[in-house]
Amino acid sequence: MKFHVPLLSLALVSCTYLPRPTPAPVRTEVHDPAGRADELVVLLPGRHSLPGEFEAEGFVERIRASRPSARLVVPDLHIGYYRDRSAAGRLHQDIIEPAKAAGIGRITLVGISMGGLGAMLYEIEHPGQVDEIILLSPFLGDASVIADIGRQGGLDAWRPTGRAPDGFSRRLWSALRDDWRERPDRAALRLGCGESDRLASTTRLAARELAPRQTLWIPGDHDWPTWNALIETLEAQRSSTSAHTSRR
């Protein structure tokens, strides 16, 4: 199912938005392993984050510790790419396709805040391309739509109501319900969020409807210390699971 973003919600695009250029290809920061890369991990930034923050805040180091042979790529997919509807296309054309052409087999998307939206838009628009998605404090639409789904008893019972500016959010959750959840090739999804995060309600909905039993909650807020703690624990859990599986 092709998912086109007609408009971003007011929660994502405000009247104070100052446009930045959206060059093609998208600018990236690349962190290659010492040897040959056999895995790609794409780190998608939040609305107010710059690519360099992933390294400066120690996030790259934490991923590298658990995935020493991975190529880590941080694209400058800022809000302008979401606004002109090109975020998923640039991610596919500039990063995912070249990695596959180079022989990299396993691909993981890690989306923080708005980057979580980018990860899920990509998964909807380009099904079957990635193996794993990790969402930390994800923005996945207007709070009004998140609340509406809860009031109606969950995603299966939900019947979209209202009009713009939340039309984008309704389309996103309709696609997740009617297409993504039914796909056998959908990416494995894991979630992490701080208990005091301002987007905690979104994570609760995503956890309940999209990734039961695959969500980590820790004390914390919508900030780098929380995201670092989340990714460190999630990666430790992943390594432990992989080691246990390999011994069986």
PLY file of the C-alpha trace (Angstrom):
ply
format ascii 1.0
element vertex 248
property float x
property float y
property float z
element edge 247
property int vertex1
property int vertex2
end_header
0.00 0.00 0.00
1.41 3.36 -1.01
0.98 5.92 1.74
1.19 9.55 0.71
1.43 12.27 3.35
-0.96 15.05 2.29
-0.26 17.43 5.18
1.63 17.26 8.40
-0.35 17.95 11.51
-0.08 21.19 13.45
1.75 19.23 16.11
4.59 18.73 13.62
4.51 21.93 11.57
4.00 25.16 13.46
3.69 28.76 12.29
7.24 29.33 13.51
8.67 26.78 11.05
11.74 28.14 9.27
12.44 26.16 6.09
15.77 24.42 5.60
16.98 23.15 2.23
16.01 19.59 1.31
18.84 18.54 -0.99
18.80 15.28 -2.90
20.55 13.11 -2.00
20.00 13.82 1.68
23.12 14.73 3.64
24.34 11.93 5.90
26.89 11.17 8.59
28.35 7.70 8.15
30.14 5.68 10.83
31.70 2.58 9.28
33.07 -0.37 11.25
36.73 -1.29 11.27
36.08 -4.18 8.90
33.50 -4.97 6.29
29.96 -3.87 7.18
27.40 -6.67 7.18
24.55 -4.69 8.75
23.05 -1.22 8.33
21.58 0.79 11.20
19.92 4.07 10.23
19.46 6.61 13.04
16.57 8.98 12.34
16.65 12.26 14.30
13.87 14.07 16.08
12.41 17.39 15.05
14.90 19.54 16.95
17.94 17.25 16.64
20.90 17.53 14.29
22.70 14.43 12.98
25.86 15.18 14.97
23.99 14.85 18.25
23.86 11.06 17.92
27.65 10.91 18.20
28.05 13.82 20.62
25.51 12.33 23.05
27.11 8.87 22.98
24.25 7.16 21.13
26.50 6.01 18.26
28.94 4.52 20.75
26.18 2.52 22.42
24.97 1.07 19.12
28.54 0.29 18.07
29.17 -1.62 21.30
26.45 -4.13 20.47
26.80 -4.11 16.67
30.54 -3.85 15.93
30.18 -4.79 12.26
27.33 -2.41 11.46
27.46 0.67 9.27
25.71 3.47 11.17
24.15 6.18 9.03
22.54 9.36 10.35
20.61 11.23 7.62
19.73 14.89 8.03
16.05 14.09 7.50
14.73 17.25 9.11
11.15 18.47 9.13
11.44 19.92 5.63
11.57 16.43 4.12
8.40 15.47 5.97
6.72 18.67 4.92
7.45 18.11 1.22
6.57 14.40 1.54
10.01 13.16 0.46
11.38 11.68 3.72
10.61 8.02 2.95
11.71 8.37 -0.68
15.06 9.91 0.22
15.64 7.25 2.87
14.96 4.54 0.32
16.84 5.97 -2.65
19.83 7.48 -0.87
20.48 4.99 1.94
18.57 1.70 1.83
18.93 0.84 -1.85
22.69 1.58 -1.99
23.25 -0.54 1.11
21.40 -3.47 -0.42
23.33 -3.04 -3.67
26.56 -3.19 -1.66
25.53 -6.55 -0.24
24.41 -5.48 3.24
21.73 -7.92 4.28
20.28 -6.81 7.61
18.78 -3.34 8.04
17.52 -1.67 11.21
15.83 1.72 11.56
16.09 3.56 14.88
13.71 6.51 15.09
13.64 9.03 17.92
10.56 11.25 18.31
9.83 12.55 14.77
12.31 9.99 13.51
9.87 7.33 14.69
7.34 8.77 12.28
9.92 8.57 9.50
10.64 4.93 10.29
6.97 3.93 10.17
6.26 5.96 7.03
9.15 4.16 5.36
7.88 0.78 6.50
4.43 1.56 5.08
5.64 3.01 1.77
8.43 0.47 1.18
7.25 -2.82 2.68
9.63 -5.69 3.23
12.83 -3.64 3.02
13.97 -3.56 6.65
14.28 -6.25 9.29
13.86 -4.30 12.50
12.49 -0.97 13.71
13.26 0.56 17.10
11.12 3.52 18.12
12.11 5.69 21.07
9.49 8.19 22.30
7.94 8.21 18.83
5.75 10.95 17.41
3.02 9.08 15.51
0.35 11.69 14.93
-1.80 14.25 16.67
-2.71 13.76 20.31
-6.38 14.16 19.35
-6.26 11.07 17.15
-4.30 9.07 19.73
-6.96 9.94 22.31
-9.79 9.20 19.86
-8.50 5.68 19.26
-8.38 5.10 23.00
-11.88 6.46 23.57
-13.30 4.14 20.92
-11.80 1.06 22.53
-8.67 0.51 20.45
-7.52 0.37 16.86
-9.83 -2.42 15.71
-12.92 -0.63 16.97
-11.76 2.82 15.89
-13.63 4.67 13.17
-11.83 7.86 12.16
-13.65 11.11 12.92
-12.90 14.78 12.45
-11.19 16.75 9.72
-7.89 18.52 9.03
-5.45 19.23 10.61
-5.48 15.65 11.90
-6.16 14.02 8.50
-2.53 12.94 8.26
-2.73 11.18 11.61
-5.93 9.36 10.68
-4.37 8.13 7.45
-1.27 6.94 9.27
-3.15 4.87 11.85
-5.58 3.55 9.25
-2.62 2.31 7.21
-1.02 0.73 10.27
-4.26 -1.06 11.11
-5.46 -2.08 7.65
-2.15 -2.80 5.93
0.92 -2.98 8.13
-0.45 -5.25 10.86
-1.63 -7.78 8.27
1.68 -8.05 6.41
3.70 -11.20 7.03
6.91 -9.41 5.98
6.57 -6.48 8.38
9.64 -5.49 10.33
10.09 -6.60 13.92
9.09 -3.62 16.07
10.45 -2.66 19.49
9.53 0.41 21.52
11.09 2.37 24.34
9.88 5.40 26.27
10.42 7.34 29.47
7.58 7.20 31.96
7.37 11.03 32.10
7.76 11.54 28.36
5.33 14.00 26.79
4.65 11.43 24.04
4.05 8.56 26.45
0.40 8.21 25.40
1.48 7.59 21.81
3.95 4.93 22.90
1.27 3.23 25.01
-1.04 3.06 22.01
1.70 1.76 19.73
2.73 -0.79 22.34
-0.80 -2.07 22.79
-1.76 -2.14 19.12
1.49 -2.74 17.22
4.08 -4.39 19.46
2.63 -6.25 22.45
5.30 -7.40 24.90
8.03 -5.54 22.99
8.09 -2.26 24.90
10.55 -0.98 27.49
9.55 1.67 30.03
12.08 3.40 32.28
12.01 6.52 34.47
12.80 9.50 32.27
11.65 12.25 29.96
11.89 13.27 26.29
15.66 13.70 26.31
19.01 12.15 25.43
19.78 10.62 28.85
16.53 8.65 28.61
17.10 7.61 24.99
20.66 6.51 25.77
19.45 4.41 28.69
16.68 2.91 26.55
18.90 1.94 23.63
21.55 0.50 25.94
19.00 -1.75 27.62
17.24 -2.69 24.39
20.54 -3.60 22.75
21.58 -5.65 25.78
18.28 -7.52 25.60
18.81 -8.13 21.90
22.34 -9.46 22.44
21.13 -11.72 25.24
18.33 -13.10 23.08
20.69 -13.69 20.15
23.20 -15.49 22.36
20.49 -17.67 23.86
19.14 -18.54 20.40
22.59 -19.40 19.06
23.16 -21.87 21.92
19.97 -23.79 21.22
0 1
1 2
2 3
3 4
4 5
5 6
6 7
7 8
8 9
9 10
10 11
11 12
12 13
13 14
14 15
15 16
16 17
17 18
18 19
19 20
20 21
21 22
22 23
23 24
24 25
25 26
26 27
27 28
28 29
29 30
30 31
31 32
32 33
33 34
34 35
35 36
36 37
37 38
38 39
39 40
40 41
41 42
42 43
43 44
44 45
45 46
46 47
47 48
48 49
49 50
50 51
51 52
52 53
53 54
54 55
55 56
56 57
57 58
58 59
59 60
60 61
61 62
62 63
63 64
64 65
65 66
66 67
67 68
68 69
69 70
70 71
71 72
72 73
73 74
74 75
75 76
76 77
77 78
78 79
79 80
80 81
81 82
82 83
83 84
84 85
85 86
86 87
87 88
88 89
89 90
90 91
91 92
92 93
93 94
94 95
95 96
96 97
97 98
98 99
99 100
100 101
101 102
102 103
103 104
104 105
105 106
106 107
107 108
108 109
109 110
110 111
111 112
112 113
113 114
114 115
115 116
116 117
117 118
118 119
119 120
120 121
121 122
122 123
123 124
124 125
125 126
126 127
127 128
128 129
129 130
130 131
131 132
132 133
133 134
134 135
135 136
136 137
137 138
138 139
139 140
140 141
141 142
142 143
143 144
144 145
145 146
146 147
147 148
148 149
149 150
150 151
151 152
152 153
153 154
154 155
155 156
156 157
157 158
158 159
159 160
160 161
161 162
162 163
163 164
164 165
165 166
166 167
167 168
168 169
169 170
170 171
171 172
172 173
173 174
174 175
175 176
176 177
177 178
178 179
179 180
180 181
181 182
182 183
183 184
184 185
185 186
186 187
187 188
188 189
189 190
190 191
191 192
192 193
193 194
194 195
195 196
196 197
197 198
198 199
199 200
200 201
201 202
202 203
203 204
204 205
205 206
206 207
207 208
208 209
209 210
210 211
211 212
212 213
213 214
214 215
215 216
216 217
217 218
218 219
219 220
220 221
221 222
222 223
223 224
224 225
225 226
226 227
227 228
228 229
229 230
230 231
231 232
232 233
233 234
234 235
235 236
236 237
237 238
238 239
239 240
240 241
241 242
242 243
243 244
244 245
245 246
246 247
